[in-house]
Amino acid sequence: MAIRLEGVQETLLIPLWCRAKFTKIGNAVLVDSKAVDIVGRTQYDFSKIDQHLPYFLQIMNVVRTKMFDKTIGEYLVSHPHATIVNLGAGLDTTFFRVDNGSLSWYDIDLPDVMEIRREIMPESERSHYIAESIFDMKWISRIGATTDGLLFMSNGVLEYFDESIVKRFLTRLADHFPDSEIVFNTIRKNIISSFFTRRAMKKLGMASAPTKWGNSDASKIERWDNRISIIETYPVFSKIDKEGNFDRHMIEMMVRSDRWRAVNIVHMKFAKQGH
């Protein structure tokens, strides 16, 4: 299938290709055979990602995804029949890696993206697609009754939007889904406007999709609304086994990135009604 996307939407191909690449070469972080299959059936020049996306950022994409898998897996231990909502799903394949056979899953993204997704990965009995903007909130009524917990995930999405949009979005989730949880990533503010980042996006032909929202202190997000509370937040490389899996130079870059809190995983909860 030929894929033609522009702007923010084209960036969804970056994590897909990273997962496929590191699965094929073998790695100790993440195995994603579905991503390998999709890349193999897709007409797109992935070579430009390989050539122009720095190797460190390729690894970061894979590690970040592994951390989302970890959070979802832990949530499913105590909520085996949970509903998981993937916000800005793109061509994400998390469902196929974490499915426990009893969860309910929703992938939400814009209509042109979901058209591609439906052709490559058709919906199933427990995996449902919603072709809408996550920020319009029209999709709220489409989420079925949740009897065993609700967890939202947003991997590599929110940083492409202004802080005011992200703030309003999280507040509206708190309005409509009390007692739910969300896991997402953040990028340090001075990273999003760095020459390193802008140059990489320009070489990828994705300069029209700049990152906009930066945050390295989740407590600031917590202060946006008293119904939002932090469950856990940590630098993206802090929970992986580095020794033996990466060379010394890469480990030093990971340690430096975590020290700067360049990329972080944030897991938050929305309070119950009346709290």
N, C-alpha and C positions, 0 to 999 in steps of 0.2 A: 504494500500500500504506500502510495506517495503521500508525504506529509508536507503541507505548506502552511506554516504559521508565522506570525510576526510579533514583535514586541515581547511583552511579558509572557505570552503564551508559548513562544518558541523556547523559552528557558526550561520548559518542562522536559525537553529532550536531554538536557545536561545530566540530571540524576539518573535517568533511564540508562543512558549510555555508560555512565560510571559504574552502575550496578552490574551491567552486562560485562563490561571490560574486566572488572576485578573478579567476577565469577569465572570467566574463561581462563584467566591466568592463574587462578587459585589464590585464595587469601584466607586469613584466619578470622576475618571480621564478619563477612556476609556472603551468603550463597543465594543467588536469585536466578534460577533457571528460567523463570517466566520472562525476565528482562532480556536474557540471551535470545529467547525465542522471538520476542517482539522486535528486537533490533535486526534479527535475521530476516524478518518478513517486512521490513520497512524501507522504503526508498527515501533516503535522506543522507546528506553528506556528513556523516558522523566524524569523518577524518578531521574536520576543522576543530571539533571539540578536543580530539586527541592531541592535535598540534598546538592549539592556542590556550587551552585551559591548563594552568599550572598543575603539575602533578600533585602538589600538596592539596590543592582545592578538589582534585579528583578524589583523593583519599578522604578528605573532609566530608564530601557528599555521601560516601559509603558509610563512614562512621556515624554521621548524623542520622542516617536512616536506621542503622543498627540500634541507636539509642531510642528511637521511636518504637521499634519492634520490642525492645526491652520493656518500655513503659506499658505498652498494650498487653504484652504477655503477662506482666505482673497484675494488671487490672483484671484480666480474664481469670486469674486464679481465684479471686474472690467474687467475680461477677461473670461466671461462665456463659450466661445467656445475655450478655450485655449488648447494647447497640453502640456501634462505632461509626462516627461520621467523619469522613475524610474531606476536609475543606480545601478546595483548590486541588483536586485530585490529580489532574493532568493524566499522565500514563503511569501513575504510581501502582505498584504491585504488592503493596503491604498485605492485602487480604489473603493472597495466596501463600504468604509466609506464616501468618499468625492464625489462620482459621482453625478453630478448635472443634468445628462441626456443629456448633450450637449458637454462635453469635449471629447478630444481624448487622449488616454493613451497608452504608450509604456513601457513594462517591458523588461529590458535587463539583461541577465546573461549568464554564460557559458552553453554549450549544455547539460551537464549532469543534471544541476540544472533545466534548462528549460524543459527537458523531464519529470522530476517529476512534475513540475508546470503545464504542459499541461494536465497531467493525473488527477491531483487534482482540478485544476481550469482552465477549457478550455477557450480559447480566445473567445471574443465576437465581436460584430460589431464595438465597439469603444475601445476595449482593445486588443492590439496587442503584440505579443511576438517576441523578437529577441534573438536568441541563439548565442551570440558572447561575447568575452571579451570586456568590456567597454573601455579598454585601446588601443585596436587595431584600434578603430575608423572606422572600416569597416561599421559599422551600420549607419554612417552619412547619406548615400544616402537612407536609409530605412525610415527615418523620413519624413512624408508627409508634404505638404505645410502648414505652420502655418500662419493663417490670424488674429488670435486674441491672440497672446502672446505664449511664450514658456518658461516653467519652468522645470528645472531639479531638481531632489531630489536624495540624496544619504544618506540613513539612516544606520549608523553602518557599513560602508564599507571602506572609505578612510583611516581610522586609521590602517588598516592592510597592508598598502603599504608604501614604502620609500618616504620621502618628495620629492625627485627628480622626482618620478613617478607622484605624485599628482600635483606638479608644472607644469610639462609638459602637464598633462591632462587638467588642468584648462586653460592653455594657448591655447591649441588646441580647446577647447570649444569656447574661445573668437575668435579664427580664423574663425571658421565655423558657429557660431551662434550668431552674433552680435545682441544686443538688447534683448537677452534672460536673464533669471535669474536662480540662483541655490541656493538651500538650502541644507546644510549638517551639520554634527556635527563634533566637534573636541574634543580631550582629552588633558589635560595638559601633557606636556612632561614627567615630573617625575612620572606621574601616570602609563604610559604605561610600564615602566620597574620596577614597584614596586613589592615587594615580594607578596603583597596582590593580585595583578593581576595575576602574574605568578603562584601562588599557586592555585588560583581558576581555571585557564585554565588547569593546570596539573590534578587536581581532576576531571575535566570534560572530561578528555581524549582528550583535544584539545591543548596540549602543542605545537603541530607543527603549530599552527596558532597564533603566537605572534603578538600583536599590535606593530607597528613600528613608525608611524608618530604622533607626539605630537605637539599641538599648543594651547596656551591659549590667544593669542593676534592676533585677525583677521587682524589688521592693517599691520602685517608682510606679510600676504597673499596678501593683497591689493597692497603691494609694489612689488610683483612678476611681475606685468604687469600693465601698466598705463590704460589699458582698463577694469580692474577689480575694482569695487568700492563696498563698504559696504552699504547695505540697512539697515541691522539691525544685531546685535549680542548680545547675552545675555546668562547668565548661565542657565542651563537646568531647574532648579527648581524655577526660579525667577518669573514665571508667573502663577503658580498654587495656588489654595486656599489650604493652608496647615492646617489651624486651623479647627478642627472638622473632618478632613479626615484622619489625621495621628496622632500617639501618639507623646508625647513630645520628646522621644528619637529620633524618626525618623525625626521629624522636625529639631532638633538640627543638625543631620547629613546632612540634606538637606542644611541648612543655612551655615554650615561649608564647604560643597562641593562647593556651589555657591561663597563663599568668596574666596576660592582657585581657582575658575574658573576651576574646575576639568573636567567638561563636559559642552560644550557650543554649542549653535545653531548659525549657521552663514548663513545669507541670503545675497547674493551678486548679482550684475548685471554686464553683459558684455556690454561695450559701443557699440553704433551704429557705422557703418562704417564711417570713416572720423573724429571720435572723439578721 
